[in-house]
């Protein structure tokens, strides 16, 4: 039935857009940062300038 073809393409388009957004959301919210457990210790450099 050719008159039903636009509805078929429209539902396919909505389906693929929905899958696309779901895939992007899952990948965006599933990202985890690695937690650093070490403390950053800064060393103080003392320069003794003798002119």
mmCIF entry with sequence, helices, sheets and N, C-alpha, C, O atoms, coordinates in Angstrom:
data_MODEL
# 
_entry.id   MODEL 
# 
_entity.id                         1 
_entity.type                       polymer 
_entity.pdbx_number_of_molecules   1 
# 
_entity_poly.entity_id                      1 
_entity_poly.type                           'polypeptide(L)' 
_entity_poly.nstd_linkage                   no 
_entity_poly.nstd_monomer                   no 
_entity_poly.pdbx_seq_one_letter_code       
;(UNK)(UNK)(UNK)(UNK)(UNK)(UNK)(UNK)(UNK)(UNK)(UNK)(UNK)(UNK)(UNK)(UNK)(UNK)(UNK)
(UNK)(UNK)(UNK)(UNK)(UNK)(UNK)(UNK)(UNK)(UNK)(UNK)(UNK)(UNK)(UNK)(UNK)(UNK)(UNK)
(UNK)(UNK)(UNK)(UNK)(UNK)(UNK)(UNK)(UNK)(UNK)(UNK)(UNK)(UNK)(UNK)(UNK)(UNK)(UNK)
(UNK)(UNK)(UNK)
;
_entity_poly.pdbx_seq_one_letter_code_can   XXXXXXXXXXXXXXXXXXXXXXXXXXXXXXXXXXXXXXXXXXXXXXXXXXX 
_entity_poly.pdbx_strand_id                 A 
# 
loop_
_entity_poly_seq.entity_id 
_entity_poly_seq.num 
_entity_poly_seq.mon_id 
_entity_poly_seq.hetero 
1 1  UNK n 
1 2  UNK n 
1 3  UNK n 
1 4  UNK n 
1 5  UNK n 
1 6  UNK n 
1 7  UNK n 
1 8  UNK n 
1 9  UNK n 
1 10 UNK n 
1 11 UNK n 
1 12 UNK n 
1 13 UNK n 
1 14 UNK n 
1 15 UNK n 
1 16 UNK n 
1 17 UNK n 
1 18 UNK n 
1 19 UNK n 
1 20 UNK n 
1 21 UNK n 
1 22 UNK n 
1 23 UNK n 
1 24 UNK n 
1 25 UNK n 
1 26 UNK n 
1 27 UNK n 
1 28 UNK n 
1 29 UNK n 
1 30 UNK n 
1 31 UNK n 
1 32 UNK n 
1 33 UNK n 
1 34 UNK n 
1 35 UNK n 
1 36 UNK n 
1 37 UNK n 
1 38 UNK n 
1 39 UNK n 
1 40 UNK n 
1 41 UNK n 
1 42 UNK n 
1 43 UNK n 
1 44 UNK n 
1 45 UNK n 
1 46 UNK n 
1 47 UNK n 
1 48 UNK n 
1 49 UNK n 
1 50 UNK n 
1 51 UNK n 
# 
_struct_asym.id          A 
_struct_asym.entity_id   1 
# 
loop_
_struct_conf.conf_type_id 
_struct_conf.id 
_struct_conf.pdbx_PDB_helix_id 
_struct_conf.beg_label_comp_id 
_struct_conf.beg_label_asym_id 
_struct_conf.beg_label_seq_id 
_struct_conf.pdbx_beg_PDB_ins_code 
_struct_conf.end_label_comp_id 
_struct_conf.end_label_asym_id 
_struct_conf.end_label_seq_id 
_struct_conf.pdbx_end_PDB_ins_code 
_struct_conf.beg_auth_comp_id 
_struct_conf.beg_auth_asym_id 
_struct_conf.beg_auth_seq_id 
_struct_conf.end_auth_comp_id 
_struct_conf.end_auth_asym_id 
_struct_conf.end_auth_seq_id 
_struct_conf.pdbx_PDB_helix_class 
_struct_conf.details 
_struct_conf.pdbx_PDB_helix_length 
HELX_P HELX_P1 AA1 UNK A 2 ? UNK A 4  ? UNK A 2 UNK A 4  5 ? 3  
HELX_P HELX_P2 AA2 UNK A 5 ? UNK A 29 ? UNK A 5 UNK A 29 1 ? 25 
# 
_struct_conf_type.id          HELX_P 
_struct_conf_type.criteria    ? 
_struct_conf_type.reference   ? 
# 
loop_
_atom_site.group_PDB 
_atom_site.id 
_atom_site.type_symbol 
_atom_site.label_atom_id 
_atom_site.label_alt_id 
_atom_site.label_comp_id 
_atom_site.label_asym_id 
_atom_site.label_entity_id 
_atom_site.label_seq_id 
_atom_site.pdbx_PDB_ins_code 
_atom_site.Cartn_x 
_atom_site.Cartn_y 
_atom_site.Cartn_z 
_atom_site.occupancy 
_atom_site.B_iso_or_equiv 
_atom_site.pdbx_formal_charge 
_atom_site.auth_seq_id 
_atom_site.auth_comp_id 
_atom_site.auth_asym_id 
_atom_site.auth_atom_id 
_atom_site.pdbx_PDB_model_num 
ATOM 1   N N  . UNK A 1 1  ? 0.835  -1.186 0.000  1.00 0.00 ? 1  UNK A N  1 
ATOM 2   C CA . UNK A 1 1  ? 0.000  0.000  0.000  1.00 0.00 ? 1  UNK A CA 1 
ATOM 3   C C  . UNK A 1 1  ? 0.877  1.245  0.000  1.00 0.00 ? 1  UNK A C  1 
ATOM 4   O O  . UNK A 1 1  ? 1.455  1.589  1.031  1.00 0.00 ? 1  UNK A O  1 
ATOM 5   N N  . UNK A 1 2  ? 0.983  1.908  -1.110 1.00 0.00 ? 2  UNK A N  1 
ATOM 6   C CA . UNK A 1 2  ? 1.894  3.062  -1.185 1.00 0.00 ? 2  UNK A CA 1 
ATOM 7   C C  . UNK A 1 2  ? 1.476  4.245  -0.318 1.00 0.00 ? 2  UNK A C  1 
ATOM 8   O O  . UNK A 1 2  ? 2.334  5.026  0.092  1.00 0.00 ? 2  UNK A O  1 
ATOM 9   N N  . UNK A 1 3  ? 0.203  4.400  -0.029 1.00 0.00 ? 3  UNK A N  1 
ATOM 10  C CA . UNK A 1 3  ? -0.210 5.556  0.756  1.00 0.00 ? 3  UNK A CA 1 
ATOM 11  C C  . UNK A 1 3  ? 0.205  5.429  2.224  1.00 0.00 ? 3  UNK A C  1 
ATOM 12  O O  . UNK A 1 3  ? 0.165  6.413  2.964  1.00 0.00 ? 3  UNK A O  1 
ATOM 13  N N  . UNK A 1 4  ? 0.602  4.234  2.648  1.00 0.00 ? 4  UNK A N  1 
ATOM 14  C CA . UNK A 1 4  ? 1.059  4.051  4.026  1.00 0.00 ? 4  UNK A CA 1 
ATOM 15  C C  . UNK A 1 4  ? 2.574  4.252  4.157  1.00 0.00 ? 4  UNK A C  1 
ATOM 16  O O  . UNK A 1 4  ? 3.110  4.246  5.265  1.00 0.00 ? 4  UNK A O  1 
ATOM 17  N N  . UNK A 1 5  ? 3.239  4.424  3.052  1.00 0.00 ? 5  UNK A N  1 
ATOM 18  C CA . UNK A 1 5  ? 4.695  4.519  3.087  1.00 0.00 ? 5  UNK A CA 1 
ATOM 19  C C  . UNK A 1 5  ? 5.199  5.739  3.863  1.00 0.00 ? 5  UNK A C  1 
ATOM 20  O O  . UNK A 1 5  ? 6.172  5.584  4.600  1.00 0.00 ? 5  UNK A O  1 
ATOM 21  N N  . UNK A 1 6  ? 4.623  6.928  3.760  1.00 0.00 ? 6  UNK A N  1 
ATOM 22  C CA . UNK A 1 6  ? 5.126  8.055  4.556  1.00 0.00 ? 6  UNK A CA 1 
ATOM 23  C C  . UNK A 1 6  ? 5.024  7.816  6.061  1.00 0.00 ? 6  UNK A C  1 
ATOM 24  O O  . UNK A 1 6  ? 5.891  8.255  6.817  1.00 0.00 ? 6  UNK A O  1 
ATOM 25  N N  . UNK A 1 7  ? 3.995  7.140  6.493  1.00 0.00 ? 7  UNK A N  1 
ATOM 26  C CA . UNK A 1 7  ? 3.885  6.844  7.924  1.00 0.00 ? 7  UNK A CA 1 
ATOM 27  C C  . UNK A 1 7  ? 4.974  5.864  8.360  1.00 0.00 ? 7  UNK A C  1 
ATOM 28  O O  . UNK A 1 7  ? 5.519  5.974  9.458  1.00 0.00 ? 7  UNK A O  1 
ATOM 29  N N  . UNK A 1 8  ? 5.271  4.939  7.516  1.00 0.00 ? 8  UNK A N  1 
ATOM 30  C CA . UNK A 1 8  ? 6.323  3.982  7.827  1.00 0.00 ? 8  UNK A CA 1 
ATOM 31  C C  . UNK A 1 8  ? 7.666  4.691  7.957  1.00 0.00 ? 8  UNK A C  1 
ATOM 32  O O  . UNK A 1 8  ? 8.408  4.431  8.904  1.00 0.00 ? 8  UNK A O  1 
ATOM 33  N N  . UNK A 1 9  ? 7.990  5.587  7.018  1.00 0.00 ? 9  UNK A N  1 
ATOM 34  C CA . UNK A 1 9  ? 9.252  6.306  7.097  1.00 0.00 ? 9  UNK A CA 1 
ATOM 35  C C  . UNK A 1 9  ? 9.279  7.244  8.294  1.00 0.00 ? 9  UNK A C  1 
ATOM 36  O O  . UNK A 1 9  ? 10.326 7.433  8.914  1.00 0.00 ? 9  UNK A O  1 
ATOM 37  N N  . UNK A 1 10 ? 8.168  7.812  8.612  1.00 0.00 ? 10 UNK A N  1 
ATOM 38  C CA . UNK A 1 10 ? 8.109  8.714  9.761  1.00 0.00 ? 10 UNK A CA 1 
ATOM 39  C C  . UNK A 1 10 ? 8.334  7.954  11.072 1.00 0.00 ? 10 UNK A C  1 
ATOM 40  O O  . UNK A 1 10 ? 9.057  8.426  11.949 1.00 0.00 ? 10 UNK A O  1 
ATOM 41  N N  . UNK A 1 11 ? 7.722  6.797  11.199 1.00 0.00 ? 11 UNK A N  1 
ATOM 42  C CA . UNK A 1 11 ? 7.945  6.012  12.422 1.00 0.00 ? 11 UNK A CA 1 
ATOM 43  C C  . UNK A 1 11 ? 9.383  5.515  12.500 1.00 0.00 ? 11 UNK A C  1 
ATOM 44  O O  . UNK A 1 11 ? 9.960  5.469  13.586 1.00 0.00 ? 11 UNK A O  1 
ATOM 45  N N  . UNK A 1 12 ? 9.965  5.145  11.369 1.00 0.00 ? 12 UNK A N  1 
ATOM 46  C CA . UNK A 1 12 ? 11.370 4.736  11.384 1.00 0.00 ? 12 UNK A CA 1 
ATOM 47  C C  . UNK A 1 12 ? 12.285 5.895  11.775 1.00 0.00 ? 12 UNK A C  1 
ATOM 48  O O  . UNK A 1 12 ? 13.235 5.713  12.536 1.00 0.00 ? 12 UNK A O  1 
ATOM 49  N N  . UNK A 1 13 ? 12.000 7.062  11.263 1.00 0.00 ? 13 UNK A N  1 
ATOM 50  C CA . UNK A 1 13 ? 12.807 8.228  11.608 1.00 0.00 ? 13 UNK A CA 1 
ATOM 51  C C  . UNK A 1 13 ? 12.719 8.514  13.109 1.00 0.00 ? 13 UNK A C  1 
ATOM 52  O O  . UNK A 1 13 ? 13.742 8.753  13.752 1.00 0.00 ? 13 UNK A O  1 
ATOM 53  N N  . UNK A 1 14 ? 11.519 8.492  13.668 1.00 0.00 ? 14 UNK A N  1 
ATOM 54  C CA . UNK A 1 14 ? 11.372 8.724  15.110 1.00 0.00 ? 14 UNK A CA 1 
ATOM 55  C C  . UNK A 1 14 ? 12.057 7.634  15.925 1.00 0.00 ? 14 UNK A C  1 
ATOM 56  O O  . UNK A 1 14 ? 12.655 7.910  16.965 1.00 0.00 ? 14 UNK A O  1 
ATOM 57  N N  . UNK A 1 15 ? 11.969 6.427  15.459 1.00 0.00 ? 15 UNK A N  1 
ATOM 58  C CA . UNK A 1 15 ? 12.618 5.330  16.174 1.00 0.00 ? 15 UNK A CA 1 
ATOM 59  C C  . UNK A 1 15 ? 14.131 5.507  16.193 1.00 0.00 ? 15 UNK A C  1 
ATOM 60  O O  . UNK A 1 15 ? 14.755 5.352  17.243 1.00 0.00 ? 15 UNK A O  1 
ATOM 61  N N  . UNK A 1 16 ? 14.725 5.826  15.064 1.00 0.00 ? 16 UNK A N  1 
ATOM 62  C CA . UNK A 1 16 ? 16.183 5.990  15.017 1.00 0.00 ? 16 UNK A CA 1 
ATOM 63  C C  . UNK A 1 16 ? 16.644 7.233  15.775 1.00 0.00 ? 16 UNK A C  1 
ATOM 64  O O  . UNK A 1 16 ? 17.718 7.233  16.376 1.00 0.00 ? 16 UNK A O  1 
ATOM 65  N N  . UNK A 1 17 ? 15.849 8.273  15.748 1.00 0.00 ? 17 UNK A N  1 
ATOM 66  C CA . UNK A 1 17 ? 16.199 9.457  16.550 1.00 0.00 ? 17 UNK A CA 1 
ATOM 67  C C  . UNK A 1 17 ? 16.140 9.125  18.036 1.00 0.00 ? 17 UNK A C  1 
ATOM 68  O O  . UNK A 1 17 ? 17.003 9.553  18.803 1.00 0.00 ? 17 UNK A O  1 
ATOM 69  N N  . UNK A 1 18 ? 15.151 8.383  18.436 1.00 0.00 ? 18 UNK A N  1 
ATOM 70  C CA . UNK A 1 18 ? 15.030 7.983  19.836 1.00 0.00 ? 18 UNK A CA 1 
ATOM 71  C C  . UNK A 1 18 ? 16.201 7.090  20.253 1.00 0.00 ? 18 UNK A C  1 
ATOM 72  O O  . UNK A 1 18 ? 16.765 7.276  21.332 1.00 0.00 ? 18 UNK A O  1 
ATOM 73  N N  . UNK A 1 19 ? 16.560 6.149  19.430 1.00 0.00 ? 19 UNK A N  1 
ATOM 74  C CA . UNK A 1 19 ? 17.703 5.282  19.736 1.00 0.00 ? 19 UNK A CA 1 
ATOM 75  C C  . UNK A 1 19 ? 18.988 6.091  19.786 1.00 0.00 ? 19 UNK A C  1 
ATOM 76  O O  . UNK A 1 19 ? 19.843 5.854  20.639 1.00 0.00 ? 19 UNK A O  1 
ATOM 77  N N  . UNK A 1 20 ? 19.125 7.036  18.883 1.00 0.00 ? 20 UNK A N  1 
ATOM 78  C CA . UNK A 1 20 ? 20.311 7.881  18.861 1.00 0.00 ? 20 UNK A CA 1 
ATOM 79  C C  . UNK A 1 20 ? 20.439 8.691  20.150 1.00 0.00 ? 20 UNK A C  1 
ATOM 80  O O  . UNK A 1 20 ? 21.515 8.736  20.746 1.00 0.00 ? 20 UNK A O  1 
ATOM 81  N N  . UNK A 1 21 ? 19.358 9.328  20.585 1.00 0.00 ? 21 UNK A N  1 
ATOM 82  C CA . UNK A 1 21 ? 19.400 10.109 21.822 1.00 0.00 ? 21 UNK A CA 1 
ATOM 83  C C  . UNK A 1 21 ? 19.626 9.230  23.051 1.00 0.00 ? 21 UNK A C  1 
ATOM 84  O O  . UNK A 1 21 ? 20.344 9.618  23.972 1.00 0.00 ? 21 UNK A O  1 
ATOM 85  N N  . UNK A 1 22 ? 19.030 8.078  23.063 1.00 0.00 ? 22 UNK A N  1 
ATOM 86  C CA . UNK A 1 22 ? 19.248 7.177  24.201 1.00 0.00 ? 22 UNK A CA 1 
ATOM 87  C C  . UNK A 1 22 ? 20.695 6.707  24.251 1.00 0.00 ? 22 UNK A C  1 
ATOM 88  O O  . UNK A 1 22 ? 21.291 6.650  25.326 1.00 0.00 ? 22 UNK A O  1 
ATOM 89  N N  . UNK A 1 23 ? 21.254 6.376  23.118 1.00 0.00 ? 23 UNK A N  1 
ATOM 90  C CA . UNK A 1 23 ? 22.653 5.944  23.067 1.00 0.00 ? 23 UNK A CA 1 
ATOM 91  C C  . UNK A 1 23 ? 23.592 7.063  23.539 1.00 0.00 ? 23 UNK A C  1 
ATOM 92  O O  . UNK A 1 23 ? 24.530 6.813  24.297 1.00 0.00 ? 23 UNK A O  1 
ATOM 93  N N  . UNK A 1 24 ? 23.336 8.287  23.089 1.00 0.00 ? 24 UNK A N  1 
ATOM 94  C CA . UNK A 1 24 ? 24.185 9.409  23.510 1.00 0.00 ? 24 UNK A CA 1 
ATOM 95  C C  . UNK A 1 24 ? 24.048 9.688  24.999 1.00 0.00 ? 24 UNK A C  1 
ATOM 96  O O  . UNK A 1 24 ? 25.042 9.970  25.668 1.00 0.00 ? 24 UNK A O  1 
ATOM 97  N N  . UNK A 1 25 ? 22.851 9.615  25.517 1.00 0.00 ? 25 UNK A N  1 
ATOM 98  C CA . UNK A 1 25 ? 22.652 9.863  26.946 1.00 0.00 ? 25 UNK A CA 1 
ATOM 99  C C  . UNK A 1 25 ? 23.322 8.789  27.791 1.00 0.00 ? 25 UNK A C  1 
ATOM 100 O O  . UNK A 1 25 ? 23.934 9.096  28.814 1.00 0.00 ? 25 UNK A O  1 
ATOM 101 N N  . UNK A 1 26 ? 23.213 7.564  27.383 1.00 0.00 ? 26 UNK A N  1 
ATOM 102 C CA . UNK A 1 26 ? 23.848 6.486  28.145 1.00 0.00 ? 26 UNK A CA 1 
ATOM 103 C C  . UNK A 1 26 ? 25.364 6.657  28.134 1.00 0.00 ? 26 UNK A C  1 
ATOM 104 O O  . UNK A 1 26 ? 26.011 6.472  29.165 1.00 0.00 ? 26 UNK A O  1 
ATOM 105 N N  . UNK A 1 27 ? 25.935 7.003  26.997 1.00 0.00 ? 27 UNK A N  1 
ATOM 106 C CA . UNK A 1 27 ? 27.382 7.198  26.934 1.00 0.00 ? 27 UNK A CA 1 
ATOM 107 C C  . UNK A 1 27 ? 27.825 8.441  27.695 1.00 0.00 ? 27 UNK A C  1 
ATOM 108 O O  . UNK A 1 27 ? 28.919 8.460  28.258 1.00 0.00 ? 27 UNK A O  1 
ATOM 109 N N  . UNK A 1 28 ? 27.006 9.462  27.720 1.00 0.00 ? 28 UNK A N  1 
ATOM 110 C CA . UNK A 1 28 ? 27.376 10.683 28.428 1.00 0.00 ? 28 UNK A CA 1 
ATOM 111 C C  . UNK A 1 28 ? 27.350 10.479 29.940 1.00 0.00 ? 28 UNK A C  1 
ATOM 112 O O  . UNK A 1 28 ? 28.272 10.903 30.636 1.00 0.00 ? 28 UNK A O  1 
ATOM 113 N N  . UNK A 1 29 ? 26.321 9.847  30.444 1.00 0.00 ? 29 UNK A N  1 
ATOM 114 C CA . UNK A 1 29 ? 26.179 9.696  31.886 1.00 0.00 ? 29 UNK A CA 1 
ATOM 115 C C  . UNK A 1 29 ? 26.897 8.477  32.435 1.00 0.00 ? 29 UNK A C  1 
ATOM 116 O O  . UNK A 1 29 ? 26.940 8.294  33.651 1.00 0.00 ? 29 UNK A O  1 
ATOM 117 N N  . UNK A 1 30 ? 27.450 7.654  31.594 1.00 0.00 ? 30 UNK A N  1 
ATOM 118 C CA . UNK A 1 30 ? 28.147 6.456  32.048 1.00 0.00 ? 30 UNK A CA 1 
ATOM 119 C C  . UNK A 1 30 ? 29.647 6.696  32.191 1.00 0.00 ? 30 UNK A C  1 
ATOM 120 O O  . UNK A 1 30 ? 30.390 5.766  32.507 1.00 0.00 ? 30 UNK A O  1 
ATOM 121 N N  . UNK A 1 31 ? 30.097 7.906  31.968 1.00 0.00 ? 31 UNK A N  1 
ATOM 122 C CA . UNK A 1 31 ? 31.522 8.215  32.051 1.00 0.00 ? 31 UNK A CA 1 
ATOM 123 C C  . UNK A 1 31 ? 31.909 8.470  33.502 1.00 0.00 ? 31 UNK A C  1 
ATOM 124 O O  . UNK A 1 31 ? 31.270 9.261  34.195 1.00 0.00 ? 31 UNK A O  1 
ATOM 125 N N  . UNK A 1 32 ? 32.966 7.789  33.956 1.00 0.00 ? 32 UNK A N  1 
ATOM 126 C CA . UNK A 1 32 ? 33.434 7.945  35.328 1.00 0.00 ? 32 UNK A CA 1 
ATOM 127 C C  . UNK A 1 32 ? 34.844 8.525  35.322 1.00 0.00 ? 32 UNK A C  1 
ATOM 128 O O  . UNK A 1 32 ? 35.705 8.089  34.558 1.00 0.00 ? 32 UNK A O  1 
ATOM 129 N N  . UNK A 1 33 ? 35.065 9.511  36.185 1.00 0.00 ? 33 UNK A N  1 
ATOM 130 C CA . UNK A 1 33 ? 36.399 10.025 36.373 1.00 0.00 ? 33 UNK A CA 1 
ATOM 131 C C  . UNK A 1 33 ? 37.148 9.117  37.338 1.00 0.00 ? 33 UNK A C  1 
ATOM 132 O O  . UNK A 1 33 ? 36.565 8.576  38.278 1.00 0.00 ? 33 UNK A O  1 
ATOM 133 N N  . UNK A 1 34 ? 38.434 8.958  37.098 1.00 0.00 ? 34 UNK A N  1 
ATOM 134 C CA . UNK A 1 34 ? 39.252 8.192  38.038 1.00 0.00 ? 34 UNK A CA 1 
ATOM 135 C C  . UNK A 1 34 ? 39.563 9.088  39.231 1.00 0.00 ? 34 UNK A C  1 
ATOM 136 O O  . UNK A 1 34 ? 40.061 10.202 39.067 1.00 0.00 ? 34 UNK A O  1 
ATOM 137 N N  . UNK A 1 35 ? 39.271 8.604  40.417 1.00 0.00 ? 35 UNK A N  1 
ATOM 138 C CA . UNK A 1 35 ? 39.473 9.388  41.626 1.00 0.00 ? 35 UNK A CA 1 
ATOM 139 C C  . UNK A 1 35 ? 40.931 9.240  42.064 1.00 0.00 ? 35 UNK A C  1 
ATOM 140 O O  . UNK A 1 35 ? 41.429 8.126  42.224 1.00 0.00 ? 35 UNK A O  1 
ATOM 141 N N  . UNK A 1 36 ? 41.597 10.359 42.252 1.00 0.00 ? 36 UNK A N  1 
ATOM 142 C CA . UNK A 1 36 ? 42.982 10.336 42.710 1.00 0.00 ? 36 UNK A CA 1 
ATOM 143 C C  . UNK A 1 36 ? 42.984 10.258 44.234 1.00 0.00 ? 36 UNK A C  1 
ATOM 144 O O  . UNK A 1 36 ? 42.374 11.088 44.908 1.00 0.00 ? 36 UNK A O  1 
ATOM 145 N N  . UNK A 1 37 ? 43.661 9.275  44.756 1.00 0.00 ? 37 UNK A N  1 
ATOM 146 C CA . UNK A 1 37 ? 43.710 9.097  46.201 1.00 0.00 ? 37 UNK A CA 1 
ATOM 147 C C  . UNK A 1 37 ? 45.008 9.650  46.802 1.00 0.00 ? 37 UNK A C  1 
ATOM 148 O O  . UNK A 1 37 ? 45.156 9.680  48.024 1.00 0.00 ? 37 UNK A O  1 
ATOM 149 N N  . UNK A 1 38 ? 45.926 10.075 45.977 1.00 0.00 ? 38 UNK A N  1 
ATOM 150 C CA . UNK A 1 38 ? 47.184 10.587 46.510 1.00 0.00 ? 38 UNK A CA 1 
ATOM 151 C C  . UNK A 1 38 ? 47.090 12.087 46.716 1.00 0.00 ? 38 UNK A C  1 
ATOM 152 O O  . UNK A 1 38 ? 46.402 12.790 45.977 1.00 0.00 ? 38 UNK A O  1 
ATOM 153 N N  . UNK A 1 39 ? 47.785 12.559 47.720 1.00 0.00 ? 39 UNK A N  1 
ATOM 154 C CA . UNK A 1 39 ? 47.824 13.992 47.988 1.00 0.00 ? 39 UNK A CA 1 
ATOM 155 C C  . UNK A 1 39 ? 48.985 14.624 47.220 1.00 0.00 ? 39 UNK A C  1 
ATOM 156 O O  . UNK A 1 39 ? 50.068 14.050 47.105 1.00 0.00 ? 39 UNK A O  1 
ATOM 157 N N  . UNK A 1 40 ? 48.730 15.786 46.716 1.00 0.00 ? 40 UNK A N  1 
ATOM 158 C CA . UNK A 1 40 ? 49.790 16.510 46.022 1.00 0.00 ? 40 UNK A CA 1 
ATOM 159 C C  . UNK A 1 40 ? 50.622 17.268 47.042 1.00 0.00 ? 40 UNK A C  1 
ATOM 160 O O  . UNK A 1 40 ? 50.126 18.166 47.722 1.00 0.00 ? 40 UNK A O  1 
ATOM 161 N N  . UNK A 1 41 ? 51.884 16.899 47.140 1.00 0.00 ? 41 UNK A N  1 
ATOM 162 C CA . UNK A 1 41 ? 52.780 17.571 48.067 1.00 0.00 ? 41 UNK A CA 1 
ATOM 163 C C  . UNK A 1 41 ? 53.689 18.485 47.266 1.00 0.00 ? 41 UNK A C  1 
ATOM 164 O O  . UNK A 1 41 ? 54.405 18.049 46.365 1.00 0.00 ? 41 UNK A O  1 
ATOM 165 N N  . UNK A 1 42 ? 53.643 19.736 47.608 1.00 0.00 ? 42 UNK A N  1 
ATOM 166 C CA . UNK A 1 42 ? 54.510 20.695 46.924 1.00 0.00 ? 42 UNK A CA 1 
ATOM 167 C C  . UNK A 1 42 ? 55.805 20.820 47.708 1.00 0.00 ? 42 UNK A C  1 
ATOM 168 O O  . UNK A 1 42 ? 55.797 20.963 48.931 1.00 0.00 ? 42 UNK A O  1 
ATOM 169 N N  . UNK A 1 43 ? 56.893 20.766 47.001 1.00 0.00 ? 43 UNK A N  1 
ATOM 170 C CA . UNK A 1 43 ? 58.205 20.931 47.645 1.00 0.00 ? 43 UNK A CA 1 
ATOM 171 C C  . UNK A 1 43 ? 58.639 22.381 47.479 1.00 0.00 ? 43 UNK A C  1 
ATOM 172 O O  . UNK A 1 43 ? 58.563 22.958 46.394 1.00 0.00 ? 43 UNK A O  1 
ATOM 173 N N  . UNK A 1 44 ? 59.083 22.930 48.559 1.00 0.00 ? 44 UNK A N  1 
ATOM 174 C CA . UNK A 1 44 ? 59.532 24.320 48.543 1.00 0.00 ? 44 UNK A CA 1 
ATOM 175 C C  . UNK A 1 44 ? 61.020 24.339 48.222 1.00 0.00 ? 44 UNK A C  1 
ATOM 176 O O  . UNK A 1 44 ? 61.833 23.736 48.923 1.00 0.00 ? 44 UNK A O  1 
ATOM 177 N N  . UNK A 1 45 ? 61.357 25.042 47.154 1.00 0.00 ? 45 UNK A N  1 
ATOM 178 C CA . UNK A 1 45 ? 62.757 25.128 46.738 1.00 0.00 ? 45 UNK A CA 1 
ATOM 179 C C  . UNK A 1 45 ? 63.358 26.396 47.320 1.00 0.00 ? 45 UNK A C  1 
ATOM 180 O O  . UNK A 1 45 ? 62.882 27.506 47.082 1.00 0.00 ? 45 UNK A O  1 
ATOM 181 N N  . UNK A 1 46 ? 64.408 26.197 48.083 1.00 0.00 ? 46 UNK A N  1 
ATOM 182 C CA . UNK A 1 46 ? 65.129 27.340 48.662 1.00 0.00 ? 46 UNK A CA 1 
ATOM 183 C C  . UNK A 1 46 ? 66.406 27.558 47.874 1.00 0.00 ? 46 UNK A C  1 
ATOM 184 O O  . UNK A 1 46 ? 67.292 26.705 47.838 1.00 0.00 ? 46 UNK A O  1 
ATOM 185 N N  . UNK A 1 47 ? 66.477 28.713 47.247 1.00 0.00 ? 47 UNK A N  1 
ATOM 186 C CA . UNK A 1 47 ? 67.680 29.060 46.509 1.00 0.00 ? 47 UNK A CA 1 
ATOM 187 C C  . UNK A 1 47 ? 68.491 30.039 47.347 1.00 0.00 ? 47 UNK A C  1 
ATOM 188 O O  . UNK A 1 47 ? 67.968 31.025 47.865 1.00 0.00 ? 47 UNK A O  1 
ATOM 189 N N  . UNK A 1 48 ? 69.768 29.745 47.467 1.00 0.00 ? 48 UNK A N  1 
ATOM 190 C CA . UNK A 1 48 ? 70.666 30.646 48.178 1.00 0.00 ? 48 UNK A CA 1 
ATOM 191 C C  . UNK A 1 48 ? 71.549 31.320 47.147 1.00 0.00 ? 48 UNK A C  1 
ATOM 192 O O  . UNK A 1 48 ? 72.552 30.759 46.705 1.00 0.00 ? 48 UNK A O  1 
ATOM 193 N N  . UNK A 1 49 ? 71.163 32.531 46.770 1.00 0.00 ? 49 UNK A N  1 
ATOM 194 C CA . UNK A 1 49 ? 71.889 33.229 45.718 1.00 0.00 ? 49 UNK A CA 1 
ATOM 195 C C  . UNK A 1 49 ? 73.051 33.995 46.349 1.00 0.00 ? 49 UNK A C  1 
ATOM 196 O O  . UNK A 1 49 ? 72.875 34.804 47.260 1.00 0.00 ? 49 UNK A O  1 
ATOM 197 N N  . UNK A 1 50 ? 74.234 33.710 45.834 1.00 0.00 ? 50 UNK A N  1 
ATOM 198 C CA . UNK A 1 50 ? 75.434 34.414 46.299 1.00 0.00 ? 50 UNK A CA 1 
ATOM 199 C C  . UNK A 1 50 ? 76.030 35.153 45.108 1.00 0.00 ? 50 UNK A C  1 
ATOM 200 O O  . UNK A 1 50 ? 76.465 34.545 44.129 1.00 0.00 ? 50 UNK A O  1 
ATOM 201 N N  . UNK A 1 51 ? 76.038 36.449 45.214 1.00 0.00 ? 51 UNK A N  1 
ATOM 202 C CA . UNK A 1 51 ? 76.530 37.242 44.086 1.00 0.00 ? 51 UNK A CA 1 
ATOM 203 C C  . UNK A 1 51 ? 77.984 37.572 44.297 1.00 0.00 ? 51 UNK A C  1 
ATOM 204 O O  . UNK A 1 51 ? 78.594 38.237 43.459 1.00 0.00 ? 51 UNK A O  1 
# 
